[in-house]
Amino acid sequence: MTALVAALVSGPAIAQTQDIVIGQVAPLSGVLADTGREMVLGGQIYFDYINAKGGIKGRRIKHVVKDDGYQVEKTVALTQELLDKDNAVALFGYAGTGNIGQLLQDGVLAKANVALIAPYTGSETLRSPFNPYIFHLRAGYADETRVMVDYFVNNGMKRIAVMYQDDAFGKAGLAGIEVALKQQGLKAVALGNYPKNTDDVAQAVKTIAAADPQAIALISVNKSSAAFIRQYRATGKSPLMFNISVVNAQALARISGAEMVRGVAITQVVPYPFSDVIPVVKEYQALLKQYGPKDAKPSYTSFEEFLGAKVLVEGLKRSKTISREGLMAALVSLNFDTGGFQVTFEPKNRVGSSFVDITVIGRDGKLMR
């Protein structure tokens, strides 16, 4: 397996005989490190598989990964390196609503005319107003939060609170919850937040516990979610907690203990990766075993980026020329069955799927459907 973090490669404009550079900026350190490593792994195993089969049109994929620690300014700087020094044909598997939003605001993607494929975010701010550069595999946070609220209400829970990260990501999820609640004639009984890149949730716990909700929607990442669940359980209250898809159940269980997070529900935006009923899941499990570390286990996060890698490779195969422009042109009209999970892009639609599922953390931190 190639190294997860590749060395920088500088040189002239991309030639057809060179490797195809796919650039990824991911949070390999900081509060989202567990997620970042899984994101990189999902893409890496598929790229390794393609290279073992001879690459694409005789050219190998070079997966260049840089660590931004989930920090916006690093995301921008490292992306510029990928484009200017590494000559990346495409960008892949980024994390962070605010991080990616800054790339749009600074015009980084537009100036390079480069596609960013399979970002690990469902924020509507990256989808509307329409921009042609970001190709989303996952359903949006509005879809996920609507499913959450519908579940609460259908099960008799109308006193609903929200715990969210105080940044673009958290506010995007909060907005989705508030819209879904309004459609049900409801308002949140309490709101609590915490600063990005911390697990400082004590005030959020205090604020929400005072309102004694029946259910809590968490728009939060692994460490902050685990801290909130642990501290809230310590109050003696036991509302249903429902987290958004960006968290990893195994990470939550490792941080706070499996029994502490048992019963927490999580929305998911790709199919269940722990059985091999769907062909693409069977393929993912086989390649994870063949090309991943010996201790690698299936996860929603790595599976999502595996799907993203499949879509990216399919776009490259269909490109008339392997270039930024050629890939963009191929992706714009892509209608691709990955093996039981359909991804469709159109000239004015860059959201490839609206799939949302519900899972619950069971014994030993394992997810159940």
C-alpha positions, -999 to 999 in steps of 0.1 A, spaced: 0 0 0 14 34 -9 21 60 19 -10 79 30 9 111 30 28 114 -3 58 137 -8 54 169 -28 62 167 -65 70 198 -84 73 202 -121 60 216 -154 25 213 -168 9 178 -167 20 155 -196 1 125 -207 29 101 -197 30 113 -161 11 100 -131 -24 113 -126 -22 133 -94 -53 133 -72 -50 158 -44 -66 154 -10 -64 177 20 -77 159 51 -77 164 89 -51 138 99 -44 156 132 -67 175 156 -102 167 167 -112 151 134 -81 129 129 -100 96 132 -124 107 105 -96 120 83 -76 88 84 -108 68 74 -115 93 46 -79 88 32 -81 51 36 -113 47 16 -99 65 -14 -64 49 -11 -76 13 -13 -95 19 -45 -67 39 -61 -42 11 -52 -66 -14 -68 -68 6 -100 -30 10 -102 -26 -28 -97 -48 -33 -127 -26 -10 -149 -40 24 -140 -61 46 -163 -52 46 -199 -17 34 -190 -12 61 -163 -9 54 -126 -28 74 -100 -7 93 -75 -27 100 -44 -11 131 -27 -25 137 8 -18 168 30 -29 173 66 -48 205 74 -57 196 110 -93 208 102 -80 244 101 -94 266 74 -62 286 66 -42 254 62 -69 239 39 -65 269 15 -27 270 15 -23 232 11 -49 232 -17 -29 259 -35 2 237 -32 -17 207 -47 -28 228 -77 4 248 -83 32 225 -73 17 190 -75 -3 197 -106 -34 179 -93 -59 169 -120 -86 167 -93 -93 173 -56 -109 146 -36 -124 139 -2 -121 172 18 -137 178 52 -152 209 68 -180 232 56 -161 263 65 -128 249 51 -144 242 17 -165 273 18 -133 294 20 -120 277 -11 -151 289 -29 -149 324 -14 -113 328 -24 -120 316 -59 -94 288 -56 -115 262 -75 -127 286 -101 -92 299 -109 -79 264 -114 -111 251 -131 -107 220 -110 -133 195 -96 -136 187 -59 -152 153 -57 -169 136 -27 -164 163 1 -173 150 35 -200 176 42 -237 181 35 -240 218 40 -265 236 18 -242 266 16 -219 245 -6 -248 235 -29 -268 267 -31 -263 290 -48 -251 265 -75 -214 263 -82 -200 239 -109 -169 228 -91 -180 206 -62 -194 172 -70 -213 159 -39 -220 122 -34 -239 125 -1 -273 138 7 -274 173 23 -277 181 60 -312 194 52 -321 158 41 -305 143 72 -320 167 97 -355 163 82 -352 126 87 -341 132 123 -370 155 131 -396 132 114 -383 103 135 -387 123 167 -422 135 159 -434 101 146 -423 86 179 -441 112 201 -411 134 209 -418 171 205 -395 187 231 -364 188 209 -330 205 217 -300 210 194 -263 208 203 -241 222 175 -206 232 166 -203 270 165 -191 274 129 -204 270 93 -209 233 97 -229 234 129 -250 264 118 -258 246 85 -271 216 105 -289 238 129 -307 256 101 -318 223 87 -333 213 121 -351 246 125 -367 243 90 -378 207 97 -392 217 131 -411 246 116 -427 223 91 -440 203 121 -452 234 139 -424 232 165 -394 252 178 -363 239 196 -367 240 234 -330 247 238 -298 254 218 -263 247 230 -230 251 211 -193 246 215 -162 261 198 -148 244 167 -117 222 173 -126 217 210 -147 194 231 -156 222 254 -193 212 258 -200 218 295 -221 249 289 -241 232 262 -248 203 285 -260 227 312 -282 248 289 -299 218 273 -303 198 305 -321 228 321 -348 225 293 -352 187 299 -358 177 262 -372 144 251 -347 143 222 -314 160 213 -301 165 177 -263 167 177 -246 186 149 -211 177 161 -179 157 153 -164 127 171 -146 141 202 -172 168 210 -201 144 205 -185 118 228 -178 144 254 -214 157 253 -230 123 255 -208 113 285 -214 146 303 -251 146 296 -255 110 308 -239 121 340 -269 144 347 -291 113 351 -313 123 321 -318 100 292 -333 116 261 -329 101 227 -297 115 211 -295 116 173 -262 126 156 -255 136 120 -236 113 97 -201 129 101 -195 110 133 -180 75 135 -197 51 160 -165 32 167 -147 64 176 -175 75 199 -173 41 216 -136 43 220 -136 78 234 -165 74 259 -171 37 262 -195 15 243 -221 14 270 -221 52 273 -230 57 236 -253 27 233 -287 38 219 -274 69 201 -289 71 166 -270 83 136 -282 93 102 -262 78 73 -258 89 37 -244 57 21 -256 21 24 -247 -2 53 -210 -12 49 -210 -41 73 -228 -67 52 -221 -78 17 -256 -79 2 -249 -49 -21 -223 -56 -47 -203 -24 -41 -201 -32 -4 -188 -66 -12 -161 -50 -34 -152 -25 -8 -148 -51 19 -126 -72 -3 -103 -43 -13 -101 -31 23 -88 -65 33 -64 -67 3 -50 -31 3 -58 -17 38 -38 -21 70 -42 -55 88 -63 -40 115 -86 -20 92 -124 -25 97 -153 -14 75 -167 20 84 -193 44 69 -165 70 65 -141 49 45 -169 34 25 -182 68 15 -148 79 2 -144 45 -15 -175 54 -34 -161 88 -41 -129 73 -55 -150 50 -78 -169 80 -92 -137 99 -97 -120 70 -115 -151 65 -137 -150 102 -146 -113 98 -156 -121 67 -177 -147 87 -196 -126 118 -201 -116 126 -236 -83 140 -222 -70 133 -187 -70 169 -175 -89 192 -152 -111 203 -180 -116 168 -194 -126 154 -160 -151 182 -154 -167 176 -188 -171 139 -181 -185 143 -146 -212 168 -157 -233 142 -173 -222 112 -152 -250 86 -145 -232 58 -127 -243 27 -108 -213 20 -85 -228 -15 -78 -260 -8 -59 -255 28 -52 -265 52 -79 -247 85 -85 -261 110 -110 -248 145 -120 -263 169 -144 -252 202 -159 -271 222 -132 -270 195 -105 -239 185 -86 -257 165 -59 -253 128 -69 -275 112 -42 -303 119 -17 -300 86 1 -305 88 39 -307 59 63 -309 55 101 -286 35 124 -284 30 161 -253 22 182 -257 -12 199 -235 -34 221 -198 -30 217 -202 2 198 -215 -16 167 -240 0 144 -274 -16 138 -301 -8 112 
